[in-house]
């Protein structure tokens, strides 16, 4: 249910903030702030040098079981973001608080992107 992902959300395009914490020599976890989507492990390397990098984004439910975030402009610590990071396989771990349209909890089993490892950005 869209409302279990973001209270009051009906699935239409809505503004969100995507966050990638900074760090050295550790995996980065991409999250959409204030939203129950879970997190995406971006692989064994840091995608942000030292500080959290945040992007303006929109989130839309395009099918009953597909939510698509679309990245916009960087809004915080932009010079700290990194591109050209080695090929990796992203792994999404869904949130335990999200539910389907029958109000059943979604599976929290991690899902790896298809076709990985690959250059993602």
Residue pairs with C-beta under 8 A, 6 or more apart in sequence:
1 98
1 99
1 100
1 101
1 103
2 9
2 10
2 11
2 61
3 9
3 10
4 36
4 97
4 98
4 99
4 103
5 35
5 36
5 37
5 67
5 95
5 98
6 14
6 16
6 34
6 35
6 36
6 59
11 60
11 61
12 60
12 61
13 58
13 59
13 60
14 58
14 59
14 60
15 56
15 57
15 58
16 32
16 33
16 34
16 35
16 57
16 58
16 59
16 69
17 32
17 33
17 34
17 54
17 55
17 56
17 57
17 75
18 30
18 31
18 32
18 33
18 54
18 55
18 57
18 69
18 71
19 30
19 31
19 32
19 33
19 52
19 53
19 54
19 55
20 28
20 29
20 30
20 42
20 47
20 48
20 52
20 53
20 54
20 81
21 28
21 29
21 48
21 52
22 46
22 48
22 49
22 50
22 51
22 52
22 53
22 77
22 80
23 46
23 48
23 50
24 46
24 49
24 50
25 45
25 46
26 44
26 46
27 41
27 42
27 43
27 44
27 45
27 46
28 41
28 42
28 43
28 45
28 46
28 47
28 48
29 39
29 40
29 41
29 42
30 39
30 40
30 42
30 47
31 37
31 38
31 39
31 40
32 57
32 59
32 69
33 54
35 59
36 95
36 97
36 98
37 59
37 67
37 69
37 94
37 95
37 98
38 92
38 93
38 94
38 95
38 98
38 108
39 92
39 93
40 90
40 91
40 92
40 93
41 90
41 91
41 92
41 93
41 110
42 85
42 88
42 90
42 120
43 85
43 86
43 88
43 89
43 90
43 117
44 88
45 85
45 86
45 88
46 82
47 53
47 81
47 82
47 85
47 121
48 77
48 80
48 81
48 82
49 80
49 82
50 80
51 77
51 80
52 76
52 77
53 74
53 76
53 77
53 78
53 80
53 81
54 74
54 75
54 76
54 77
55 71
55 72
55 73
55 74
55 75
56 71
56 72
56 73
56 74
56 75
57 69
57 70
57 71
57 72
58 69
58 70
58 72
59 67
59 68
59 69
59 70
60 67
60 68
60 70
61 67
61 68
62 68
64 100
64 101
65 100
74 81
83 121
84 119
84 121
85 120
85 121
86 119
87 116
87 117
87 118
87 119
87 120
88 116
88 117
88 118
88 120
89 112
89 113
89 116
89 117
89 118
90 112
90 113
90 116
90 120
91 110
91 111
91 112
91 113
92 110
92 111
92 113
93 108
93 110
93 111
94 106
94 107
94 108
94 109
94 111
95 106
95 108
96 105
96 106
96 108
97 105
98 105
98 106
99 105
99 106
100 106
